[in-house]
Amino acid sequence: MTKRLVRHTLWSALMLASFGAAATEGGIGRPITGQQVYSDAGIVPPTPGFVLSLASIYFSGDLGGSRQVSLGRTLAVGLDATAVYNIANLTYVWNTGPGRWNFASSIGLPVQYTKAEIGVSGPLRGGSVSDSNTHFADILVNPVVAGYHISETEHLALSVPFYAPTGSYDPDRLANAGQNTWTFSPTIAYTRLLTGGGEFTTVAAFDFYTRNDDTDYKNGAVFRVDAMWTTTIAPQWHLGVVGGWIEQLEDDTGPTADKLNGFKGRSVGLGPIVTWSGKIGNQPAAFSARWVYDVEAKNRPKGNGVSVSLTLPFM
C-alpha cells in the first residue's frame, strides 16, 4: 500500500491551476471543466519528501457570436479564447508517520499563453479585435493538505488552496494571464482504490473570488465537482473516463456585471483519460493525459480541453 501511495502523487488540491471557469470576468476564470481531478487525488502518502509535478493544459473555445462578456474595461461579443497553461508545482509531504493522518504543502508557479479575439460593442460593433501574450499567471498556494486514510482502499484529502494576484494583468488588454483577484477554494477529494489496480476519484470545491479593484467587478461564488474512473488495461497503464460540472451559485456584481444580468453560468464536460505509473530510470514517476469536451456551457467559452502531466516524487 505504501509503495502505491508514494508512486501515485497527483492530487487535485495541488493541481487546481487552470483557467476556464463558469461565467467569471473575461469569461475565463480559474478551473476548467474536468481538469481538476487527478489520479489518487484523495491520498496524501505517509512517506515524507518532495514531489515535483509538471502540467500543461490547452483549451480552445468560443462564447458564441451574440453573447456579451466583460474583458477588463471592454464589453465584447463573440469571444474566441485560446490558452495554454503550464505549471510547475512543488509539494512537500510532512514527516507525520504512518498513522491515519498525513499532511503536505505546495506552491505552484504558472506561465500562460492567452489569446482572445472578440467583436466589440459600441462604435466598433461588427468588427473584431484580437490580443495575445505569454506571461506569468497567478501563483497557486496550498498551505496544508490534510489526508485521512479511512481504510486501505478509501482515502480523503482536505485543503483550502488559494490563488494570489501575482500574474500579469492590464484592464485595458483583452488577454491577461492574471486575474487581479484573490481566489480561495475549500476542497475535498475522495479516492477509492479498486481491485485490479483501477480507481474512482472525485473532487468537490467552492471558489470564492475577491473584487477586481481595477474594474469594480466581483465574480460570484462557484461550485464544481470532477470525477474519474479508471481500469487497468496493461501493466502500469490505466484507461478511464473523466468528467466535470461547474455551477455558478451567485451572480457576478459590479457595473458591467449588472449590464450582463449577473453573467451567471455553468459548464459540463466529459472525455477519456489515460494514466501510467512506473519508473523513469530508478525514479518513481506518474503520467496522465486527458481530453475533455464541453457537452454544455452557458456564459463561458464552450470548447475542448487537453492536458498532460508528469509527477516525480523525491522520497
C-alpha positions as a LaTeX table, in Angstrom:
\begin{tabular}{lrrr}
\hline
Residue & $x$ (\AA) & $y$ (\AA) & $z$ (\AA) \\
\hline
Met1 & 0.00 & 0.00 & 0.00 \\
Thr2 & 2.75 & 2.46 & 0.94 \\
Lys3 & 4.51 & 1.74 & $-2.36$ \\
Arg4 & 1.43 & 2.79 & $-4.32$ \\
Leu5 & 0.93 & 5.92 & $-2.24$ \\
Val6 & 4.50 & 7.00 & $-2.97$ \\
Arg7 & 4.27 & 6.29 & $-6.70$ \\
His8 & 0.88 & 7.99 & $-7.22$ \\
Thr9 & 1.01 & 11.57 & $-6.01$ \\
Leu10 & $-1.20$ & 13.54 & $-8.41$ \\
Trp11 & $-3.72$ & 15.31 & $-6.21$ \\
Ser12 & $-6.29$ & 17.82 & $-7.38$ \\
Ala13 & $-5.72$ & 20.03 & $-4.36$ \\
Leu14 & $-2.15$ & 20.54 & $-5.57$ \\
Met15 & $-3.01$ & 20.77 & $-9.28$ \\
Leu16 & $-6.04$ & 23.03 & $-9.28$ \\
Ala17 & $-4.42$ & 25.51 & $-11.58$ \\
Ser18 & $-6.14$ & 26.11 & $-14.86$ \\
Phe19 & $-8.09$ & 28.84 & $-16.47$ \\
Gly20 & $-11.64$ & 28.37 & $-17.76$ \\
Ala21 & $-14.46$ & 28.65 & $-15.24$ \\
Ala22 & $-18.18$ & 29.31 & $-15.21$ \\
Ala23 & $-19.14$ & 32.86 & $-16.10$ \\
Thr24 & $-16.41$ & 34.91 & $-14.45$ \\
Glu25 & $-15.00$ & 38.25 & $-15.59$ \\
Gly26 & $-13.45$ & 37.75 & $-19.02$ \\
Gly27 & $-15.42$ & 34.51 & $-19.38$ \\
Ile28 & $-12.19$ & 32.76 & $-18.33$ \\
Gly29 & $-11.81$ & 32.08 & $-14.62$ \\
Arg30 & $-9.86$ & 29.55 & $-12.55$ \\
Pro31 & $-10.91$ & 25.90 & $-13.14$ \\
Ile32 & $-11.71$ & 24.32 & $-16.49$ \\
Thr33 & $-14.26$ & 21.54 & $-16.76$ \\
Gly34 & $-12.93$ & 18.08 & $-15.95$ \\
Gln35 & $-9.34$ & 19.19 & $-15.36$ \\
Gln36 & $-9.23$ & 19.41 & $-11.53$ \\
Val37 & $-9.28$ & 15.69 & $-10.70$ \\
Tyr38 & $-6.10$ & 13.63 & $-10.80$ \\
Ser39 & $-5.12$ & 10.07 & $-10.02$ \\
Asp40 & $-5.20$ & 9.36 & $-6.28$ \\
Ala41 & $-6.35$ & 12.92 & $-5.55$ \\
Gly42 & $-7.61$ & 11.87 & $-2.12$ \\
Ile43 & $-4.31$ & 10.36 & $-1.00$ \\
Val44 & $-1.51$ & 12.08 & 0.88 \\
Pro45 & 1.26 & 9.43 & 1.16 \\
Pro46 & 2.87 & 8.64 & 4.53 \\
Thr47 & 6.44 & 8.85 & 3.22 \\
Pro48 & 7.95 & 12.36 & 3.62 \\
Gly49 & 9.74 & 14.18 & 0.84 \\
Phe50 & 9.34 & 16.47 & $-2.14$ \\
Val51 & 7.09 & 15.93 & $-5.16$ \\
Leu52 & 7.54 & 17.81 & $-8.44$ \\
Ser53 & 4.53 & 18.00 & $-10.75$ \\
Leu54 & 4.64 & 19.46 & $-14.26$ \\
Ala55 & 1.37 & 20.04 & $-16.11$ \\
Ser56 & 0.26 & 21.67 & $-19.34$ \\
Ile57 & $-3.37$ & 22.39 & $-20.24$ \\
Tyr58 & $-4.59$ & 23.55 & $-23.65$ \\
Phe59 & $-8.07$ & 24.99 & $-24.06$ \\
Ser60 & $-9.82$ & 26.44 & $-27.08$ \\
Gly61 & $-13.44$ & 27.55 & $-27.14$ \\
Asp62 & $-15.89$ & 30.28 & $-28.10$ \\
Leu63 & $-18.71$ & 32.10 & $-26.35$ \\
Gly64 & $-20.96$ & 32.46 & $-29.39$ \\
Gly65 & $-21.39$ & 35.39 & $-31.75$ \\
Ser66 & $-24.22$ & 37.16 & $-29.90$ \\
Arg67 & $-23.18$ & 36.68 & $-26.26$ \\
Gln68 & $-21.55$ & 39.57 & $-24.42$ \\
Val69 & $-18.67$ & 39.30 & $-21.98$ \\
Ser70 & $-16.61$ & 41.72 & $-19.88$ \\
Leu71 & $-12.89$ & 41.79 & $-20.72$ \\
Gly72 & $-11.28$ & 44.35 & $-18.41$ \\
Arg73 & $-12.76$ & 47.69 & $-19.41$ \\
Thr74 & $-14.15$ & 46.32 & $-22.70$ \\
Leu75 & $-17.68$ & 45.00 & $-23.22$ \\
Ala76 & $-17.30$ & 42.47 & $-26.03$ \\
Val77 & $-19.32$ & 39.98 & $-28.07$ \\
Gly78 & $-18.36$ & 36.71 & $-29.71$ \\
Leu79 & $-15.33$ & 35.75 & $-27.64$ \\
Asp80 & $-12.95$ & 33.17 & $-29.14$ \\
Ala81 & $-10.46$ & 32.11 & $-26.45$ \\
Thr82 & $-7.30$ & 30.02 & $-26.62$ \\
Ala83 & $-4.96$ & 29.39 & $-23.70$ \\
Val84 & $-2.03$ & 27.17 & $-22.87$ \\
Tyr85 & $-1.45$ & 26.97 & $-19.12$ \\
Asn86 & 1.83 & 25.48 & $-17.84$ \\
Ile87 & 2.58 & 25.00 & $-14.17$ \\
Ala88 & 5.45 & 23.64 & $-12.09$ \\
Asn89 & 4.10 & 22.54 & $-8.73$ \\
Leu90 & 6.42 & 21.72 & $-5.82$ \\
Thr91 & 4.93 & 19.77 & $-2.91$ \\
Tyr92 & 6.43 & 18.74 & 0.42 \\
Val93 & 4.94 & 15.78 & 2.30 \\
Trp94 & 5.49 & 16.30 & 6.01 \\
Asn95 & 7.08 & 13.65 & 8.21 \\
Thr96 & 3.99 & 12.70 & 10.22 \\
Gly97 & 4.44 & 8.92 & 10.28 \\
Pro98 & 2.24 & 6.04 & 9.11 \\
Gly99 & $-0.96$ & 6.93 & 11.03 \\
Arg100 & $-4.38$ & 7.72 & 9.59 \\
Trp101 & $-3.47$ & 11.39 & 9.02 \\
Asn102 & $-0.73$ & 12.71 & 6.73 \\
Phe103 & $-0.04$ & 16.28 & 5.65 \\
Ala104 & 1.52 & 18.16 & 2.75 \\
Ser105 & 2.05 & 21.72 & 1.49 \\
Ser106 & 2.66 & 23.06 & $-2.01$ \\
Ile107 & 3.25 & 26.04 & $-4.27$ \\
Gly108 & 2.58 & 26.27 & $-8.00$ \\
Leu109 & 4.36 & 28.63 & $-10.40$ \\
Pro110 & 2.41 & 29.03 & $-13.68$ \\
Val111 & 3.12 & 30.55 & $-17.10$ \\
Gln112 & 0.23 & 31.06 & $-19.52$ \\
Tyr113 & $-0.19$ & 31.86 & $-23.20$ \\
Thr114 & $-3.53$ & 33.61 & $-23.78$ \\
Lys115 & $-5.24$ & 34.68 & $-26.98$ \\
Ala116 & $-8.61$ & 36.44 & $-27.19$ \\
Glu117 & $-10.47$ & 37.52 & $-30.31$ \\
Ile118 & $-13.73$ & 39.43 & $-29.99$ \\
Gly119 & $-16.31$ & 41.63 & $-31.63$ \\
Val120 & $-16.66$ & 44.92 & $-29.77$ \\
Ser121 & $-19.87$ & 46.67 & $-28.74$ \\
Gly122 & $-20.25$ & 50.36 & $-29.43$ \\
Pro123 & $-18.52$ & 52.22 & $-32.30$ \\
Leu124 & $-16.51$ & 49.15 & $-33.33$ \\
Arg125 & $-19.51$ & 46.81 & $-33.35$ \\
Gly126 & $-19.38$ & 44.45 & $-36.30$ \\
Gly127 & $-15.58$ & 44.42 & $-36.34$ \\
Ser128 & $-13.14$ & 42.22 & $-34.46$ \\
Val129 & $-10.13$ & 42.78 & $-32.23$ \\
Ser130 & $-7.56$ & 40.25 & $-31.05$ \\
Asp131 & $-4.86$ & 40.22 & $-28.40$ \\
Ser132 & $-2.34$ & 37.61 & $-27.23$ \\
Asn133 & 0.57 & 37.32 & $-24.83$ \\
Thr134 & 2.63 & 34.93 & $-22.73$ \\
His135 & 3.15 & 35.90 & $-19.08$ \\
Phe136 & 3.39 & 34.57 & $-15.55$ \\
Ala137 & $-0.06$ & 33.73 & $-14.18$ \\
Asp138 & $-1.30$ & 33.87 & $-10.58$ \\
Ile139 & 0.65 & 31.79 & $-8.07$ \\
Leu140 & $-1.22$ & 28.86 & $-6.50$ \\
Val141 & $-0.51$ & 28.21 & $-2.81$ \\
Asn142 & $-1.77$ & 25.25 & $-0.79$ \\
Pro143 & $-0.67$ & 25.82 & 2.83 \\
Val144 & $-1.87$ & 22.46 & 4.18 \\
Val145 & $-3.36$ & 19.35 & 2.57 \\
Ala146 & $-4.72$ & 17.05 & 5.29 \\
Gly147 & $-5.03$ & 13.47 & 4.13 \\
Tyr148 & $-7.08$ & 10.92 & 6.08 \\
His149 & $-6.85$ & 7.17 & 5.37 \\
Ile150 & $-10.33$ & 5.76 & 6.00 \\
Ser151 & $-9.12$ & 2.27 & 5.15 \\
Glu152 & $-6.62$ & 0.53 & 2.91 \\
Thr153 & $-8.81$ & 1.37 & $-0.11$ \\
Glu154 & $-10.60$ & 4.62 & 0.83 \\
His155 & $-8.92$ & 7.99 & 1.37 \\
Leu156 & $-9.83$ & 11.68 & 1.85 \\
Ala157 & $-7.86$ & 14.90 & 1.37 \\
Leu158 & $-8.96$ & 18.28 & 2.73 \\
Ser159 & $-7.43$ & 21.63 & 1.80 \\
Val160 & $-8.01$ & 25.34 & 1.19 \\
Pro161 & $-5.69$ & 26.35 & $-1.65$ \\
Phe162 & $-5.69$ & 29.94 & $-2.88$ \\
Tyr163 & $-4.52$ & 32.00 & $-5.85$ \\
Ala164 & $-2.62$ & 35.24 & $-5.21$ \\
Pro165 & $-2.92$ & 38.07 & $-7.79$ \\
Thr166 & 0.74 & 37.94 & $-8.85$ \\
Gly167 & 0.17 & 37.36 & $-12.58$ \\
Ser168 & 0.38 & 39.88 & $-15.37$ \\
Tyr169 & $-2.81$ & 41.96 & $-15.60$ \\
Asp170 & $-3.82$ & 45.08 & $-17.53$ \\
Pro171 & $-7.52$ & 46.10 & $-17.55$ \\
Asp172 & $-7.06$ & 47.66 & $-21.00$ \\
Arg173 & $-5.90$ & 44.36 & $-22.55$ \\
Leu174 & $-8.17$ & 41.60 & $-23.84$ \\
Ala175 & $-5.76$ & 38.75 & $-22.99$ \\
Asn176 & $-4.46$ & 38.50 & $-19.42$ \\
Ala177 & $-2.63$ & 35.67 & $-17.67$ \\
Gly178 & $-3.52$ & 37.07 & $-14.23$ \\
Gln179 & $-7.00$ & 37.86 & $-12.91$ \\
Asn180 & $-6.22$ & 40.61 & $-10.39$ \\
Thr181 & $-8.20$ & 38.79 & $-7.68$ \\
Trp182 & $-7.55$ & 36.51 & $-4.75$ \\
Thr183 & $-9.39$ & 33.20 & $-5.03$ \\
Phe184 & $-9.95$ & 30.79 & $-2.12$ \\
Ser185 & $-11.06$ & 27.20 & $-2.82$ \\
Pro186 & $-12.12$ & 24.92 & 0.08 \\
Thr187 & $-11.65$ & 21.45 & $-1.42$ \\
Ile188 & $-12.40$ & 17.82 & $-0.57$ \\
Ala189 & $-11.06$ & 14.89 & $-2.58$ \\
Tyr190 & $-12.03$ & 11.22 & $-2.25$ \\
Thr191 & $-10.22$ & 8.20 & $-3.71$ \\
Arg192 & $-11.31$ & 4.57 & $-3.68$ \\
Leu193 & $-8.74$ & 2.06 & $-4.92$ \\
Leu194 & $-10.36$ & $-0.71$ & $-6.97$ \\
Thr195 & $-9.48$ & $-4.37$ & $-7.28$ \\
Gly196 & $-7.10$ & $-4.89$ & $-10.18$ \\
Gly197 & $-5.39$ & $-1.51$ & $-9.88$ \\
Gly198 & $-8.04$ & 0.95 & $-11.07$ \\
Glu199 & $-9.63$ & 3.71 & $-9.03$ \\
Phe200 & $-12.58$ & 6.02 & $-8.53$ \\
Thr201 & $-11.67$ & 9.57 & $-7.54$ \\
Thr202 & $-13.82$ & 12.67 & $-7.15$ \\
Val203 & $-13.03$ & 16.25 & $-6.16$ \\
Ala204 & $-15.51$ & 18.91 & $-5.00$ \\
Ala205 & $-14.75$ & 22.56 & $-4.23$ \\
Phe206 & $-16.13$ & 26.06 & $-3.86$ \\
Asp207 & $-14.31$ & 29.04 & $-5.40$ \\
Phe208 & $-14.66$ & 32.44 & $-3.69$ \\
Tyr209 & $-13.27$ & 35.48 & $-5.54$ \\
Thr210 & $-12.37$ & 38.92 & $-4.21$ \\
Arg211 & $-13.31$ & 42.06 & $-6.13$ \\
Asn212 & $-11.19$ & 43.26 & $-9.04$ \\
Asp213 & $-10.44$ & 46.80 & $-7.87$ \\
Asp214 & $-9.36$ & 47.96 & $-11.34$ \\
Thr215 & $-12.76$ & 47.18 & $-12.90$ \\
Asp216 & $-15.05$ & 47.06 & $-9.84$ \\
Tyr217 & $-16.11$ & 43.56 & $-10.92$ \\
Lys218 & $-16.69$ & 40.71 & $-8.44$ \\
Asn219 & $-17.14$ & 37.14 & $-9.62$ \\
Gly220 & $-19.87$ & 35.14 & $-7.94$ \\
Ala221 & $-19.07$ & 32.02 & $-5.92$ \\
Val222 & $-18.67$ & 28.84 & $-7.97$ \\
Phe223 & $-19.28$ & 25.19 & $-7.04$ \\
Arg224 & $-17.52$ & 22.46 & $-9.02$ \\
Val225 & $-17.15$ & 18.70 & $-8.93$ \\
Asp226 & $-14.93$ & 16.48 & $-11.09$ \\
Ala227 & $-14.73$ & 12.69 & $-11.13$ \\
Met228 & $-12.68$ & 9.98 & $-12.83$ \\
Trp229 & $-12.87$ & 6.21 & $-13.08$ \\
Thr230 & $-10.06$ & 4.06 & $-14.45$ \\
Thr231 & $-9.36$ & 0.38 & $-15.00$ \\
Thr232 & $-6.14$ & $-1.49$ & $-15.78$ \\
Ile233 & $-5.53$ & $-2.14$ & $-19.48$ \\
Ala234 & $-1.87$ & $-3.22$ & $-19.28$ \\
Pro235 & 0.85 & $-3.37$ & $-16.62$ \\
Gln236 & 1.29 & 0.20 & $-15.29$ \\
Trp237 & $-1.37$ & 1.60 & $-17.69$ \\
His238 & $-4.94$ & 2.62 & $-16.86$ \\
Leu239 & $-7.73$ & 3.88 & $-19.11$ \\
Gly240 & $-10.90$ & 5.57 & $-17.98$ \\
Val241 & $-13.46$ & 8.33 & $-18.14$ \\
Val242 & $-13.23$ & 11.81 & $-16.63$ \\
Gly243 & $-15.97$ & 14.42 & $-16.29$ \\
Gly244 & $-16.73$ & 17.70 & $-14.60$ \\
Trp245 & $-19.59$ & 20.01 & $-13.65$ \\
Ile246 & $-19.14$ & 23.70 & $-12.81$ \\
Glu247 & $-22.09$ & 25.69 & $-11.48$ \\
Gln248 & $-22.02$ & 29.36 & $-10.52$ \\
Leu249 & $-24.04$ & 29.89 & $-7.34$ \\
Glu250 & $-24.19$ & 33.69 & $-7.31$ \\
Asp251 & $-24.45$ & 36.45 & $-9.89$ \\
Asp252 & $-21.37$ & 38.48 & $-10.69$ \\
Thr253 & $-21.67$ & 42.02 & $-9.32$ \\
Gly254 & $-20.48$ & 45.45 & $-10.43$ \\
Pro255 & $-21.49$ & 47.99 & $-13.06$ \\
Thr256 & $-20.51$ & 45.80 & $-16.03$ \\
Ala257 & $-21.91$ & 42.63 & $-14.46$ \\
Asp258 & $-25.24$ & 44.40 & $-13.99$ \\
Lys259 & $-25.35$ & 45.13 & $-17.73$ \\
Leu260 & $-24.83$ & 41.40 & $-18.33$ \\
Asn261 & $-27.65$ & 40.42 & $-15.93$ \\
Gly262 & $-25.19$ & 38.86 & $-13.49$ \\
Phe263 & $-23.45$ & 36.70 & $-16.12$ \\
Lys264 & $-24.25$ & 33.55 & $-14.13$ \\
Gly265 & $-23.21$ & 30.34 & $-15.87$ \\
Arg266 & $-22.31$ & 26.68 & $-15.86$ \\
Ser267 & $-20.47$ & 24.01 & $-17.81$ \\
Val268 & $-20.47$ & 20.22 & $-18.11$ \\
Gly269 & $-17.69$ & 18.22 & $-19.77$ \\
Leu270 & $-16.77$ & 14.59 & $-20.42$ \\
Gly271 & $-13.90$ & 12.69 & $-22.02$ \\
Pro272 & $-11.28$ & 9.93 & $-21.83$ \\
Ile273 & $-8.22$ & 9.77 & $-19.59$ \\
Val274 & $-5.13$ & 7.55 & $-19.61$ \\
Thr275 & $-2.62$ & 7.23 & $-16.75$ \\
Trp276 & 0.72 & 5.49 & $-16.30$ \\
Ser277 & 2.78 & 4.84 & $-13.19$ \\
Gly278 & 6.21 & 3.27 & $-13.03$ \\
Lys279 & 9.81 & 4.42 & $-13.08$ \\
Ile280 & 11.96 & 6.69 & $-15.21$ \\
Gly281 & 15.36 & 5.16 & $-14.61$ \\
Asn282 & 15.33 & 4.47 & $-10.87$ \\
Gln283 & 12.95 & 7.36 & $-10.15$ \\
Pro284 & 9.24 & 6.66 & $-9.45$ \\
Ala285 & 7.01 & 8.64 & $-11.81$ \\
Ala286 & 3.38 & 9.08 & $-12.86$ \\
Phe287 & 1.96 & 10.38 & $-16.15$ \\
Ser288 & $-1.55$ & 11.43 & $-17.14$ \\
Ala289 & $-3.24$ & 12.62 & $-20.36$ \\
Arg290 & $-6.86$ & 13.56 & $-20.98$ \\
Trp291 & $-9.27$ & 15.22 & $-23.38$ \\
Val292 & $-12.48$ & 16.83 & $-22.12$ \\
Tyr293 & $-15.23$ & 18.15 & $-24.39$ \\
Asp294 & $-17.73$ & 20.71 & $-23.09$ \\
Val295 & $-21.08$ & 18.99 & $-23.54$ \\
Glu296 & $-22.86$ & 22.09 & $-22.27$ \\
Ala297 & $-21.74$ & 25.63 & $-21.47$ \\
Lys298 & $-23.57$ & 28.81 & $-20.51$ \\
Asn299 & $-21.90$ & 32.22 & $-20.27$ \\
Arg300 & $-18.42$ & 30.78 & $-20.81$ \\
Pro301 & $-16.46$ & 29.60 & $-23.84$ \\
Lys302 & $-17.55$ & 26.15 & $-25.00$ \\
Gly303 & $-14.77$ & 24.02 & $-26.40$ \\
Asn304 & $-12.14$ & 21.38 & $-25.77$ \\
Gly305 & $-9.53$ & 20.97 & $-23.05$ \\
Val306 & $-6.46$ & 18.75 & $-23.42$ \\
Ser307 & $-3.91$ & 18.24 & $-20.67$ \\
Val308 & $-0.80$ & 16.22 & $-19.86$ \\
Ser309 & 1.03 & 15.97 & $-16.55$ \\
Leu310 & 4.14 & 14.33 & $-15.13$ \\
Thr311 & 4.80 & 13.79 & $-11.43$ \\
Leu312 & 8.16 & 12.89 & $-9.87$ \\
Pro313 & 8.26 & 12.16 & $-6.11$ \\
Phe314 & 11.68 & 12.52 & $-4.45$ \\
Met315 & 11.13 & 10.48 & $-1.29$ \\
\hline
\end{tabular}
